Amino acid sequence: MDSNPLPENLNLSVSKPIQVVEDIGDSIAAEPDAFPLADEQRAELDRRLADAETNPGVGTPWSEVKARLLDSI
């Protein structure tokens, strides 16, 4: 029995799944009305946005996180 739970066509290099996830996220973001948010979700996003605007130097941009992940492979 194969110990790999992924079908053969999903047996990708480590960097490829990161790109696939980004592409999926981009396709979802392109149609924001297709996935309405619950009030609690919208409130949490508003809270996070306000926090990011209040503390602009805190956190790491996605581009840096992605670069670190890809460099570690």
PDB file of N, CA, C and O in Angstrom, chain B, residues numbered from 101:
ATOM      1  N   MET B 101       0.842  -1.187   0.000  1.00  0.00           N
ATOM      2  CA  MET B 101       0.000   0.000   0.000  1.00  0.00           C
ATOM      3  C   MET B 101       0.887   1.250   0.000  1.00  0.00           C
ATOM      4  O   MET B 101       1.881   1.308   0.724  1.00  0.00           O
ATOM      5  N   ASP B 102       0.534   2.225  -0.795  1.00  0.00           N
ATOM      6  CA  ASP B 102       1.293   3.467  -0.912  1.00  0.00           C
ATOM      7  C   ASP B 102       1.078   4.319   0.336  1.00  0.00           C
ATOM      8  O   ASP B 102      -0.060   4.551   0.745  1.00  0.00           O
ATOM      9  N   SER B 103       2.181   4.788   0.944  1.00  0.00           N
ATOM     10  CA  SER B 103       2.061   5.608   2.149  1.00  0.00           C
ATOM     11  C   SER B 103       1.771   7.062   1.833  1.00  0.00           C
ATOM     12  O   SER B 103       1.485   7.842   2.741  1.00  0.00           O
ATOM     13  N   ASN B 104       1.841   7.450   0.553  1.00  0.00           N
ATOM     14  CA  ASN B 104       1.569   8.828   0.145  1.00  0.00           C
ATOM     15  C   ASN B 104       0.070   8.991  -0.078  1.00  0.00           C
ATOM     16  O   ASN B 104      -0.496   8.331  -0.950  1.00  0.00           O
ATOM     17  N   PRO B 105      -0.592   9.870   0.706  1.00  0.00           N
ATOM     18  CA  PRO B 105      -2.038  10.019   0.577  1.00  0.00           C
ATOM     19  C   PRO B 105      -2.469  10.817  -0.651  1.00  0.00           C
ATOM     20  O   PRO B 105      -3.660  10.862  -0.959  1.00  0.00           O
ATOM     21  N   LEU B 106      -1.527  11.451  -1.363  1.00  0.00           N
ATOM     22  CA  LEU B 106      -1.881  12.271  -2.517  1.00  0.00           C
ATOM     23  C   LEU B 106      -1.937  11.425  -3.781  1.00  0.00           C
ATOM     24  O   LEU B 106      -1.106  10.540  -3.981  1.00  0.00           O
ATOM     25  N   PRO B 107      -2.924  11.703  -4.635  1.00  0.00           N
ATOM     26  CA  PRO B 107      -2.917  11.034  -5.937  1.00  0.00           C
ATOM     27  C   PRO B 107      -1.632  11.392  -6.693  1.00  0.00           C
ATOM     28  O   PRO B 107      -1.031  12.434  -6.432  1.00  0.00           O
ATOM     29  N   GLU B 108      -1.222  10.556  -7.602  1.00  0.00           N
ATOM     30  CA  GLU B 108       0.046  10.765  -8.319  1.00  0.00           C
ATOM     31  C   GLU B 108       0.132  12.129  -8.979  1.00  0.00           C
ATOM     32  O   GLU B 108       1.196  12.747  -8.977  1.00  0.00           O
ATOM     33  N   ASN B 109      -0.975  12.615  -9.546  1.00  0.00           N
ATOM     34  CA  ASN B 109      -0.931  13.909 -10.230  1.00  0.00           C
ATOM     35  C   ASN B 109      -0.791  15.077  -9.255  1.00  0.00           C
ATOM     36  O   ASN B 109      -0.571  16.207  -9.691  1.00  0.00           O
ATOM     37  N   LEU B 110      -0.911  14.840  -7.963  1.00  0.00           N
ATOM     38  CA  LEU B 110      -0.702  15.885  -6.962  1.00  0.00           C
ATOM     39  C   LEU B 110       0.635  15.738  -6.258  1.00  0.00           C
ATOM     40  O   LEU B 110       0.926  16.493  -5.330  1.00  0.00           O
ATOM     41  N   ASN B 111       1.446  14.793  -6.675  1.00  0.00           N
ATOM     42  CA  ASN B 111       2.780  14.608  -6.111  1.00  0.00           C
ATOM     43  C   ASN B 111       3.691  15.685  -6.689  1.00  0.00           C
ATOM     44  O   ASN B 111       4.377  15.450  -7.684  1.00  0.00           O
ATOM     45  N   LEU B 112       3.704  16.851  -6.079  1.00  0.00           N
ATOM     46  CA  LEU B 112       4.386  18.016  -6.609  1.00  0.00           C
ATOM     47  C   LEU B 112       5.628  18.333  -5.795  1.00  0.00           C
ATOM     48  O   LEU B 112       5.762  17.908  -4.647  1.00  0.00           O
ATOM     49  N   SER B 113       6.537  19.086  -6.406  1.00  0.00           N
ATOM     50  CA  SER B 113       7.677  19.583  -5.644  1.00  0.00           C
ATOM     51  C   SER B 113       7.144  20.480  -4.539  1.00  0.00           C
ATOM     52  O   SER B 113       5.994  20.914  -4.601  1.00  0.00           O
ATOM     53  N   VAL B 114       7.937  20.759  -3.555  1.00  0.00           N
ATOM     54  CA  VAL B 114       7.496  21.526  -2.395  1.00  0.00           C
ATOM     55  C   VAL B 114       7.025  22.928  -2.776  1.00  0.00           C
ATOM     56  O   VAL B 114       6.053  23.422  -2.205  1.00  0.00           O
ATOM     57  N   SER B 115       7.688  23.573  -3.719  1.00  0.00           N
ATOM     58  CA  SER B 115       7.311  24.938  -4.069  1.00  0.00           C
ATOM     59  C   SER B 115       6.014  25.005  -4.872  1.00  0.00           C
ATOM     60  O   SER B 115       5.314  26.016  -4.826  1.00  0.00           O
ATOM     61  N   LYS B 116       5.691  23.961  -5.593  1.00  0.00           N
ATOM     62  CA  LYS B 116       4.484  23.984  -6.442  1.00  0.00           C
ATOM     63  C   LYS B 116       3.198  24.110  -5.616  1.00  0.00           C
ATOM     64  O   LYS B 116       2.337  24.905  -5.992  1.00  0.00           O
ATOM     65  N   PRO B 117       3.018  23.375  -4.518  1.00  0.00           N
ATOM     66  CA  PRO B 117       1.785  23.553  -3.739  1.00  0.00           C
ATOM     67  C   PRO B 117       1.616  24.976  -3.204  1.00  0.00           C
ATOM     68  O   PRO B 117       0.491  25.462  -3.089  1.00  0.00           O
ATOM     69  N   ILE B 118       2.715  25.643  -2.879  1.00  0.00           N
ATOM     70  CA  ILE B 118       2.615  27.029  -2.421  1.00  0.00           C
ATOM     71  C   ILE B 118       2.015  27.882  -3.526  1.00  0.00           C
ATOM     72  O   ILE B 118       1.151  28.718  -3.264  1.00  0.00           O
ATOM     73  N   GLN B 119       2.462  27.681  -4.747  1.00  0.00           N
ATOM     74  CA  GLN B 119       1.924  28.441  -5.877  1.00  0.00           C
ATOM     75  C   GLN B 119       0.457  28.083  -6.127  1.00  0.00           C
ATOM     76  O   GLN B 119      -0.351  28.958  -6.437  1.00  0.00           O
ATOM     77  N   VAL B 120       0.114  26.806  -5.993  1.00  0.00           N
ATOM     78  CA  VAL B 120      -1.277  26.378  -6.190  1.00  0.00           C
ATOM     79  C   VAL B 120      -2.187  27.052  -5.167  1.00  0.00           C
ATOM     80  O   VAL B 120      -3.266  27.531  -5.517  1.00  0.00           O
ATOM     81  N   VAL B 121      -1.762  27.090  -3.911  1.00  0.00           N
ATOM     82  CA  VAL B 121      -2.554  27.737  -2.863  1.00  0.00           C
ATOM     83  C   VAL B 121      -2.703  29.226  -3.151  1.00  0.00           C
ATOM     84  O   VAL B 121      -3.788  29.782  -2.980  1.00  0.00           O
ATOM     85  N   GLU B 122      -1.629  29.879  -3.587  1.00  0.00           N
ATOM     86  CA  GLU B 122      -1.715  31.295  -3.958  1.00  0.00           C
ATOM     87  C   GLU B 122      -2.703  31.501  -5.095  1.00  0.00           C
ATOM     88  O   GLU B 122      -3.507  32.433  -5.061  1.00  0.00           O
ATOM     89  N   ASP B 123      -2.647  30.641  -6.096  1.00  0.00           N
ATOM     90  CA  ASP B 123      -3.559  30.758  -7.239  1.00  0.00           C
ATOM     91  C   ASP B 123      -5.012  30.572  -6.803  1.00  0.00           C
ATOM     92  O   ASP B 123      -5.900  31.281  -7.276  1.00  0.00           O
ATOM     93  N   ILE B 124      -5.251  29.627  -5.907  1.00  0.00           N
ATOM     94  CA  ILE B 124      -6.607  29.416  -5.393  1.00  0.00           C
ATOM     95  C   ILE B 124      -7.069  30.657  -4.631  1.00  0.00           C
ATOM     96  O   ILE B 124      -8.195  31.120  -4.815  1.00  0.00           O
ATOM     97  N   GLY B 125      -6.200  31.189  -3.781  1.00  0.00           N
ATOM     98  CA  GLY B 125      -6.542  32.407  -3.036  1.00  0.00           C
ATOM     99  C   GLY B 125      -6.847  33.567  -3.959  1.00  0.00           C
ATOM    100  O   GLY B 125      -7.795  34.318  -3.730  1.00  0.00           O
ATOM    101  N   ASP B 126      -6.046  33.715  -5.005  1.00  0.00           N
ATOM    102  CA  ASP B 126      -6.281  34.791  -5.976  1.00  0.00           C
ATOM    103  C   ASP B 126      -7.622  34.624  -6.674  1.00  0.00           C
ATOM    104  O   ASP B 126      -8.335  35.603  -6.894  1.00  0.00           O
ATOM    105  N   SER B 127      -7.970  33.385  -7.023  1.00  0.00           N
ATOM    106  CA  SER B 127      -9.238  33.161  -7.718  1.00  0.00           C
ATOM    107  C   SER B 127     -10.422  33.438  -6.793  1.00  0.00           C
ATOM    108  O   SER B 127     -11.459  33.919  -7.249  1.00  0.00           O
ATOM    109  N   ILE B 128     -10.283  33.145  -5.518  1.00  0.00           N
ATOM    110  CA  ILE B 128     -11.347  33.446  -4.554  1.00  0.00           C
ATOM    111  C   ILE B 128     -11.462  34.948  -4.365  1.00  0.00           C
ATOM    112  O   ILE B 128     -12.568  35.488  -4.325  1.00  0.00           O
ATOM    113  N   ALA B 129     -10.322  35.628  -4.249  1.00  0.00           N
ATOM    114  CA  ALA B 129     -10.323  37.082  -4.047  1.00  0.00           C
ATOM    115  C   ALA B 129     -10.911  37.811  -5.250  1.00  0.00           C
ATOM    116  O   ALA B 129     -11.438  38.914  -5.106  1.00  0.00           O
ATOM    117  N   ALA B 130     -10.826  37.211  -6.432  1.00  0.00           N
ATOM    118  CA  ALA B 130     -11.347  37.850  -7.642  1.00  0.00           C
ATOM    119  C   ALA B 130     -12.869  37.914  -7.641  1.00  0.00           C
ATOM    120  O   ALA B 130     -13.455  38.700  -8.384  1.00  0.00           O
ATOM    121  N   GLU B 131     -13.516  37.092  -6.811  1.00  0.00           N
ATOM    122  CA  GLU B 131     -14.981  37.072  -6.725  1.00  0.00           C
ATOM    123  C   GLU B 131     -15.416  37.162  -5.267  1.00  0.00           C
ATOM    124  O   GLU B 131     -15.959  36.197  -4.730  1.00  0.00           O
ATOM    125  N   PRO B 132     -15.187  38.304  -4.615  1.00  0.00           N
ATOM    126  CA  PRO B 132     -15.475  38.401  -3.177  1.00  0.00           C
ATOM    127  C   PRO B 132     -16.943  38.192  -2.820  1.00  0.00           C
ATOM    128  O   PRO B 132     -17.242  37.738  -1.716  1.00  0.00           O
ATOM    129  N   ASP B 133     -17.855  38.510  -3.717  1.00  0.00           N
ATOM    130  CA  ASP B 133     -19.276  38.342  -3.410  1.00  0.00           C
ATOM    131  C   ASP B 133     -19.720  36.886  -3.446  1.00  0.00           C
ATOM    132  O   ASP B 133     -20.808  36.557  -2.973  1.00  0.00           O
ATOM    133  N   ALA B 134     -18.886  36.011  -4.003  1.00  0.00           N
ATOM    134  CA  ALA B 134     -19.227  34.596  -4.076  1.00  0.00           C
ATOM    135  C   ALA B 134     -19.122  33.922  -2.703  1.00  0.00           C
ATOM    136  O   ALA B 134     -19.686  32.849  -2.490  1.00  0.00           O
ATOM    137  N   PHE B 135     -18.404  34.552  -1.784  1.00  0.00           N
ATOM    138  CA  PHE B 135     -18.202  33.983  -0.454  1.00  0.00           C
ATOM    139  C   PHE B 135     -18.503  35.034   0.605  1.00  0.00           C
ATOM    140  O   PHE B 135     -17.583  35.635   1.160  1.00  0.00           O
ATOM    141  N   PRO B 136     -19.770  35.259   0.887  1.00  0.00           N
ATOM    142  CA  PRO B 136     -20.105  36.288   1.874  1.00  0.00           C
ATOM    143  C   PRO B 136     -19.560  35.920   3.260  1.00  0.00           C
ATOM    144  O   PRO B 136     -19.512  34.750   3.639  1.00  0.00           O
ATOM    145  N   LEU B 137     -19.157  36.946   3.992  1.00  0.00           N
ATOM    146  CA  LEU B 137     -18.616  36.747   5.330  1.00  0.00           C
ATOM    147  C   LEU B 137     -19.722  36.837   6.371  1.00  0.00           C
ATOM    148  O   LEU B 137     -20.682  37.592   6.220  1.00  0.00           O
ATOM    149  N   ALA B 138     -19.566  36.055   7.422  1.00  0.00           N
ATOM    150  CA  ALA B 138     -20.447  36.197   8.580  1.00  0.00           C
ATOM    151  C   ALA B 138     -20.067  37.492   9.292  1.00  0.00           C
ATOM    152  O   ALA B 138     -18.954  37.992   9.125  1.00  0.00           O
ATOM    153  N   ASP B 139     -20.976  38.029  10.074  1.00  0.00           N
ATOM    154  CA  ASP B 139     -20.710  39.271  10.802  1.00  0.00           C
ATOM    155  C   ASP B 139     -19.459  39.154  11.668  1.00  0.00           C
ATOM    156  O   ASP B 139     -18.677  40.100  11.771  1.00  0.00           O
ATOM    157  N   GLU B 140     -19.274  37.991  12.288  1.00  0.00           N
ATOM    158  CA  GLU B 140     -18.115  37.777  13.154  1.00  0.00           C
ATOM    159  C   GLU B 140     -16.816  37.800  12.337  1.00  0.00           C
ATOM    160  O   GLU B 140     -15.803  38.333  12.789  1.00  0.00           O
ATOM    161  N   GLN B 141     -16.853  37.228  11.150  1.00  0.00           N
ATOM    162  CA  GLN B 141     -15.667  37.222  10.296  1.00  0.00           C
ATOM    163  C   GLN B 141     -15.319  38.642   9.840  1.00  0.00           C
ATOM    164  O   GLN B 141     -14.155  39.041   9.860  1.00  0.00           O
ATOM    165  N   ARG B 142     -16.333  39.392   9.433  1.00  0.00           N
ATOM    166  CA  ARG B 142     -16.101  40.765   8.995  1.00  0.00           C
ATOM    167  C   ARG B 142     -15.556  41.607  10.154  1.00  0.00           C
ATOM    168  O   ARG B 142     -14.659  42.426   9.957  1.00  0.00           O
ATOM    169  N   ALA B 143     -16.092  41.408  11.348  1.00  0.00           N
ATOM    170  CA  ALA B 143     -15.616  42.152  12.518  1.00  0.00           C
ATOM    171  C   ALA B 143     -14.153  41.817  12.808  1.00  0.00           C
ATOM    172  O   ALA B 143     -13.370  42.705  13.146  1.00  0.00           O
ATOM    173  N   GLU B 144     -13.781  40.550  12.679  1.00  0.00           N
ATOM    174  CA  GLU B 144     -12.394  40.150  12.921  1.00  0.00           C
ATOM    175  C   GLU B 144     -11.465  40.745  11.866  1.00  0.00           C
ATOM    176  O   GLU B 144     -10.373  41.207  12.196  1.00  0.00           O
ATOM    177  N   LEU B 145     -11.882  40.738  10.614  1.00  0.00           N
ATOM    178  CA  LEU B 145     -11.061  41.349   9.565  1.00  0.00           C
ATOM    179  C   LEU B 145     -10.915  42.849   9.791  1.00  0.00           C
ATOM    180  O   LEU B 145      -9.832  43.404   9.602  1.00  0.00           O
ATOM    181  N   ASP B 146     -11.995  43.503  10.192  1.00  0.00           N
ATOM    182  CA  ASP B 146     -11.927  44.942  10.484  1.00  0.00           C
ATOM    183  C   ASP B 146     -10.974  45.212  11.648  1.00  0.00           C
ATOM    184  O   ASP B 146     -10.217  46.182  11.625  1.00  0.00           O
ATOM    185  N   ARG B 147     -11.017  44.338  12.676  1.00  0.00           N
ATOM    186  CA  ARG B 147     -10.128  44.498  13.830  1.00  0.00           C
ATOM    187  C   ARG B 147      -8.674  44.337  13.398  1.00  0.00           C
ATOM    188  O   ARG B 147      -7.812  45.112  13.813  1.00  0.00           O
ATOM    189  N   ARG B 148      -8.400  43.340  12.571  1.00  0.00           N
ATOM    190  CA  ARG B 148      -7.025  43.103  12.110  1.00  0.00           C
ATOM    191  C   ARG B 148      -6.533  44.249  11.229  1.00  0.00           C
ATOM    192  O   ARG B 148      -5.373  44.651  11.325  1.00  0.00           O
ATOM    193  N   LEU B 149      -7.403  44.773  10.375  1.00  0.00           N
ATOM    194  CA  LEU B 149      -7.021  45.892   9.524  1.00  0.00           C
ATOM    195  C   LEU B 149      -6.703  47.122  10.374  1.00  0.00           C
ATOM    196  O   LEU B 149      -5.713  47.812  10.130  1.00  0.00           O
ATOM    197  N   ALA B 150      -7.540  47.391  11.365  1.00  0.00           N
ATOM    198  CA  ALA B 150      -7.294  48.534  12.254  1.00  0.00           C
ATOM    199  C   ALA B 150      -5.975  48.347  12.999  1.00  0.00           C
ATOM    200  O   ALA B 150      -5.212  49.300  13.163  1.00  0.00           O
ATOM    201  N   ASP B 151      -5.706  47.129  13.449  1.00  0.00           N
ATOM    202  CA  ASP B 151      -4.454  46.841  14.153  1.00  0.00           C
ATOM    203  C   ASP B 151      -3.256  47.058  13.227  1.00  0.00           C
ATOM    204  O   ASP B 151      -2.248  47.632  13.638  1.00  0.00           O
ATOM    205  N   ALA B 152      -3.364  46.600  11.982  1.00  0.00           N
ATOM    206  CA  ALA B 152      -2.272  46.774  11.021  1.00  0.00           C
ATOM    207  C   ALA B 152      -2.035  48.258  10.726  1.00  0.00           C
ATOM    208  O   ALA B 152      -0.891  48.688  10.571  1.00  0.00           O
ATOM    209  N   GLU B 153      -3.107  49.032  10.648  1.00  0.00           N
ATOM    210  CA  GLU B 153      -2.964  50.470  10.383  1.00  0.00           C
ATOM    211  C   GLU B 153      -2.382  51.197  11.591  1.00  0.00           C
ATOM    212  O   GLU B 153      -1.636  52.162  11.430  1.00  0.00           O
ATOM    213  N   THR B 154      -2.715  50.744  12.797  1.00  0.00           N
ATOM    214  CA  THR B 154      -2.206  51.352  14.021  1.00  0.00           C
ATOM    215  C   THR B 154      -0.746  50.974  14.271  1.00  0.00           C
ATOM    216  O   THR B 154       0.015  51.765  14.829  1.00  0.00           O
ATOM    217  N   ASN B 155      -0.360  49.778  13.863  1.00  0.00           N
ATOM    218  CA  ASN B 155       0.991  49.253  14.107  1.00  0.00           C
ATOM    219  C   ASN B 155       1.618  48.807  12.789  1.00  0.00           C
ATOM    220  O   ASN B 155       1.810  47.609  12.584  1.00  0.00           O
ATOM    221  N   PRO B 156       1.941  49.727  11.898  1.00  0.00           N
ATOM    222  CA  PRO B 156       2.397  49.343  10.554  1.00  0.00           C
ATOM    223  C   PRO B 156       3.714  48.570  10.505  1.00  0.00           C
ATOM    224  O   PRO B 156       3.956  47.865   9.525  1.00  0.00           O
ATOM    225  N   GLY B 157       4.560  48.669  11.500  1.00  0.00           N
ATOM    226  CA  GLY B 157       5.842  47.971  11.464  1.00  0.00           C
ATOM    227  C   GLY B 157       5.802  46.566  12.016  1.00  0.00           C
ATOM    228  O   GLY B 157       6.809  45.860  11.982  1.00  0.00           O
ATOM    229  N   VAL B 158       4.656  46.146  12.526  1.00  0.00           N
ATOM    230  CA  VAL B 158       4.541  44.824  13.139  1.00  0.00           C
ATOM    231  C   VAL B 158       4.157  43.806  12.080  1.00  0.00           C
ATOM    232  O   VAL B 158       3.324  44.079  11.216  1.00  0.00           O
ATOM    233  N   GLY B 159       4.762  42.641  12.150  1.00  0.00           N
ATOM    234  CA  GLY B 159       4.438  41.585  11.199  1.00  0.00           C
ATOM    235  C   GLY B 159       5.451  41.526  10.075  1.00  0.00           C
ATOM    236  O   GLY B 159       6.372  42.339   9.988  1.00  0.00           O
ATOM    237  N   THR B 160       5.254  40.541   9.218  1.00  0.00           N
ATOM    238  CA  THR B 160       6.151  40.316   8.096  1.00  0.00           C
ATOM    239  C   THR B 160       5.321  40.241   6.821  1.00  0.00           C
ATOM    240  O   THR B 160       4.333  39.508   6.777  1.00  0.00           O
ATOM    241  N   PRO B 161       5.697  40.977   5.792  1.00  0.00           N
ATOM    242  CA  PRO B 161       4.957  40.910   4.524  1.00  0.00           C
ATOM    243  C   PRO B 161       4.985  39.498   3.928  1.00  0.00           C
ATOM    244  O   PRO B 161       5.960  38.764   4.087  1.00  0.00           O
ATOM    245  N   TRP B 162       3.912  39.139   3.248  1.00  0.00           N
ATOM    246  CA  TRP B 162       3.822  37.821   2.624  1.00  0.00           C
ATOM    247  C   TRP B 162       5.000  37.552   1.702  1.00  0.00           C
ATOM    248  O   TRP B 162       5.504  36.429   1.666  1.00  0.00           O
ATOM    249  N   SER B 163       5.444  38.542   0.964  1.00  0.00           N
ATOM    250  CA  SER B 163       6.554  38.326   0.032  1.00  0.00           C
ATOM    251  C   SER B 163       7.802  37.835   0.770  1.00  0.00           C
ATOM    252  O   SER B 163       8.533  36.990   0.254  1.00  0.00           O
ATOM    253  N   GLU B 164       8.046  38.359   1.971  1.00  0.00           N
ATOM    254  CA  GLU B 164       9.211  37.914   2.750  1.00  0.00           C
ATOM    255  C   GLU B 164       9.007  36.516   3.317  1.00  0.00           C
ATOM    256  O   GLU B 164       9.924  35.695   3.308  1.00  0.00           O
ATOM    257  N   VAL B 165       7.813  36.250   3.806  1.00  0.00           N
ATOM    258  CA  VAL B 165       7.506  34.913   4.342  1.00  0.00           C
ATOM    259  C   VAL B 165       7.666  33.872   3.228  1.00  0.00           C
ATOM    260  O   VAL B 165       8.289  32.827   3.421  1.00  0.00           O
ATOM    261  N   LYS B 166       7.097  34.177   2.069  1.00  0.00           N
ATOM    262  CA  LYS B 166       7.174  33.246   0.934  1.00  0.00           C
ATOM    263  C   LYS B 166       8.635  33.003   0.538  1.00  0.00           C
ATOM    264  O   LYS B 166       9.038  31.862   0.310  1.00  0.00           O
ATOM    265  N   ALA B 167       9.422  34.075   0.459  1.00  0.00           N
ATOM    266  CA  ALA B 167      10.838  33.933   0.094  1.00  0.00           C
ATOM    267  C   ALA B 167      11.570  33.035   1.099  1.00  0.00           C
ATOM    268  O   ALA B 167      12.353  32.170   0.708  1.00  0.00           O
ATOM    269  N   ARG B 168      11.311  33.244   2.388  1.00  0.00           N
ATOM    270  CA  ARG B 168      11.952  32.404   3.410  1.00  0.00           C
ATOM    271  C   ARG B 168      11.546  30.954   3.255  1.00  0.00           C
ATOM    272  O   ARG B 168      12.381  30.057   3.362  1.00  0.00           O
ATOM    273  N   LEU B 169      10.257  30.717   3.000  1.00  0.00           N
ATOM    274  CA  LEU B 169       9.790  29.335   2.826  1.00  0.00           C
ATOM    275  C   LEU B 169      10.444  28.684   1.616  1.00  0.00           C
ATOM    276  O   LEU B 169      10.893  27.540   1.685  1.00  0.00           O
ATOM    277  N   LEU B 170      10.495  29.410   0.519  1.00  0.00           N
ATOM    278  CA  LEU B 170      11.083  28.841  -0.695  1.00  0.00           C
ATOM    279  C   LEU B 170      12.576  28.638  -0.555  1.00  0.00           C
ATOM    280  O   LEU B 170      13.129  27.696  -1.124  1.00  0.00           O
ATOM    281  N   ASP B 171      13.240  29.509   0.194  1.00  0.00           N
ATOM    282  CA  ASP B 171      14.686  29.367   0.419  1.00  0.00           C
ATOM    283  C   ASP B 171      15.004  28.173   1.317  1.00  0.00           C
ATOM    284  O   ASP B 171      16.111  27.636   1.273  1.00  0.00           O
ATOM    285  N   SER B 172      14.038  27.762   2.127  1.00  0.00           N
ATOM    286  CA  SER B 172      14.301  26.678   3.069  1.00  0.00           C
ATOM    287  C   SER B 172      14.118  25.291   2.447  1.00  0.00           C
ATOM    288  O   SER B 172      14.346  24.278   3.109  1.00  0.00           O
ATOM    289  N   ILE B 173      13.712  25.246   1.196  1.00  0.00           N
ATOM    290  CA  ILE B 173      13.467  23.958   0.552  1.00  0.00           C
ATOM    291  C   ILE B 173      14.766  23.407  -0.009  1.00  0.00           C
ATOM    292  O   ILE B 173      14.776  22.324  -0.594  1.00  0.00           O
TER     293      ILE B 173
END
